[in-house]
Amino acid sequence: MYVLILEDDELVGDLLETVVASALPGASTKRFTLLQLALDNWQVRQADLVIADWNLPDGSGLEMIRAVRETGSDIPVLVISGRTDRDSILAAAHLGISGYISKPFRVDELHRRLTEIVPDHVALGQTVKNLEERMEAACNSAIQLPGEIDTSDVLALMQKRDGLDAITLAENWKSQPALSAKMLNAANSASFRRSGTPVKTLREAIHVIGIAMALNQALALSLDIAGKLACPQLAERARDETQQALRVAETASSLARRLGDTPAPYYTAGLLSRAGELATLKVLQNHYSQGGAPSEPECIDTAITNWAERLGNRIKVQWRLPLDLRELIGAVYFLSRDEVSRSKLIMRASALQVSGRGDSPECHTLLRRLGIEGHKGAGSAE
């Protein structure tokens, strides 16, 4: 199916594409920031679903709705707008819209609404037929990992880390029970307990573990998708990939701390090091859910070998990861012999240790270049 998105805010537009990709697997999207361009495109190619903002630089999204209704009364139209007054909602409803969502919106609410308003025969009638086509389509569209919270939201907060405090984060996360439980568990663990008094509130937990660790705990939760995959084989593989990423994060941050570096960036890079693998598993689940062949272990291995790198690159661009963070993640998989960056040496050495190659010549060479004769253990990090 083809989805037309009319939204002039770039960040909101990116998020809309991501949610559409999750709610309507196989759908292609085209985004417009100007009303006239969207209207021109509509005359050439009518969409199966239209998502429109109200206020645009060159007019009103209501004009888009009128154009849609002139040619197809049954085409789903969803309005997403910052206008929440009763008169605006009624004016849009009068044009026969399928739904109205106010900004700022919740991702889960938008996801649910999309699945409700798009008929099954539309959503499934033009889906990709085989796995290779589905993977290729995923590499060219937005990807949404089905975690408890949205990874891009956490990464956006990380970009504003210096301006955050425990009160701000607690307010931002107060409606996330799974995240609150994870924070409280971390704060009450042996590593963080400073006294015999248990931590009871989210705000206190964030204060105890620190902003950097709190953000990384949130990132880890967003990447934990095993519970969202219905296929047991895919869920098991997701748990393995997530555990590997966590081990790299802990090993790298521990080594960084030993060398006097701030551990948080290394922990973040380690957590994100399996993003491509997780994205592949998510696409495999979509394929299986829509009638594809069950995902046997050898098929999963082949898909990850063939597609994890491309999907990982796609999702990193989508998340707008800073270049230095992408380079740290890349060092997990490959490092040139003449590399001199200490941070990259740390990431590569940690990845080798986690993969069972800590005694390899490559790992020994990296540790010597870091000024370390040997490094055995992994520890938790901030």
C-alpha angles and dihedrals in degrees: 000000000000121000122196115204121194108191129132097196106090096206093048090046091053090050092049091053090049094051092046089053090053098043097040109032113202094023118135118219136201120191127206129188096192127061096221094053090051092049091050091051091048090058090054099039126012116216129227090223132020124201112188137181117216104224114052132167093252104031148317128316087226088076088060090052092050090052091050094049092050091062106028126015094187098054109114114245123188121192118206112186145150089229107101102164119121095243093055093049091048092048091055093043090054089064091058103255121176096222145349122216122184124223130276089045134185116246093223091051092051091046091052093046093051093053089049100051100042112079115234093239090056096044094047103028095080101031121135112275104213137032096250092054091046092051091047090051091050090053089058100044140054116285124213118195110213097230126142090262132021115269094211090057091055092047090051089055090049089058088059095042096126092058097048130098136180093264093053094047093045090053091047093050101036093109093052107089095176091053093046090053091050092050093048091048091051093047093049095046121110091257094062106027107111097173141012092266114102121229110245109174134057092234092053091047092054090048091051098048096034133239096277094052092042090055092048091049088053090048091052091052092050090054095048099098101150093102091054096056113090095196108086094214092052092046091051092049091048090054090051093049092047091049091050091051091049092051091051089049093051095044094047095046091047091051091046091052090049089055093047098256127133104263101207098082091050091050090051093049091049093051091051095046093095097045092114093050092049091048089052091052091050092053090047089054091051089051092049093045091054097052103281123142116284114268107251118190094255091050090050091051092050093048092050092047092050102037114019095087095050094044090046092054090047095051094045090056090046090052090047093229113190115255094245091054092048089051091052090051091047091053089064088071105029140010127178118236093243096050111133102178107117093207091056092046088054093051094048094046091049092050091051092051093049091049091055095257097109091121094050120117089244093056093046090051092051093049091049090051088052090052095250125123094199140348119196112165140060124215138188118265143204 
